[in-house]
Amino acid sequence: MVIKRSIDRSTVIKDVLYVPGIKCNLLSVGKRMEKEFSITMKNEVFKLFDEENKLVIRSPLSKNKTSKTLINSI
């Protein structure tokens, strides 16, 4: 999956499981950490950074500490 971050920037997330018919996609924090991404959860905000420490996703945390965000993918 390729996530479009801005007009001229994107991030590739490899080894993504495609599930036909699912209403939303799930992102495994543990799997992203295995692939050299880093994660912070601070002040009720989830942030995912790529291997160059560039912000890929920023999303508020819900009460149950999950994060729901819209992602522009290519």
N, C-alpha and C positions, 0 to 999 in steps of 0.2 A: 504494500500500500504506500502511496506517496501522499504525504500531507502537505498541502499548500499553506505556507506560513505567511507570506506576503506576496506582492506582485512578482518579485524576481527570486524568491527563496522557497525551497521545499525541503522536506525531510523524508527519507525512505525508511519505512518500517518493514523489515523482512519477516518471513515465517508467520504470516497472518493466516488464521483459519477462516475460510469463507463458509458461512452457513446460510444456504438459501432460505428465504422466507422469514428470517429473524428481523424483528422490528428495530433493533439497535445493535451496534457492535460493542463488544467487550474488549477492553485492553487490559492485559495482565501486567500488573506492576512488576511482579517478580520476573517475568519473562523479559520485560524491557530492561531491567537491571542486569540480567545475564548478557544482554546485547550491548552493553556499555552506555546505556542511557542512565541518567540519574533523576531522582525524584525528591521533591520536598513537599511536605504538608505542614504549613505554618499559617497561623492567623486565619484558619478556615479556608485556605486556598491551596489547591493541588497544582503543582508545576512539574512538567516533564521537560528535561533538557537532553539534547543530543550529545554525542561523544565529544563535540567541540564546545560544550557547555552553552549552546544557544537554545533559547526557550522555544519549545515546540508547541506545548499546550499549557494554558493557564485557565483554571476553572474553579469556581467555588465548590467547597465541600458541603454536602448535605448533612443533616443531623446524624445519619448513620455512617458518616465518613466515606460515602461514595461520591463520585463526581460525574456529572452529566454535562457534556459539552457538544456543540456542533463542530464537526471537523470538515474542512474543505479538502476532499481527496481528489486526486487526478487519476 
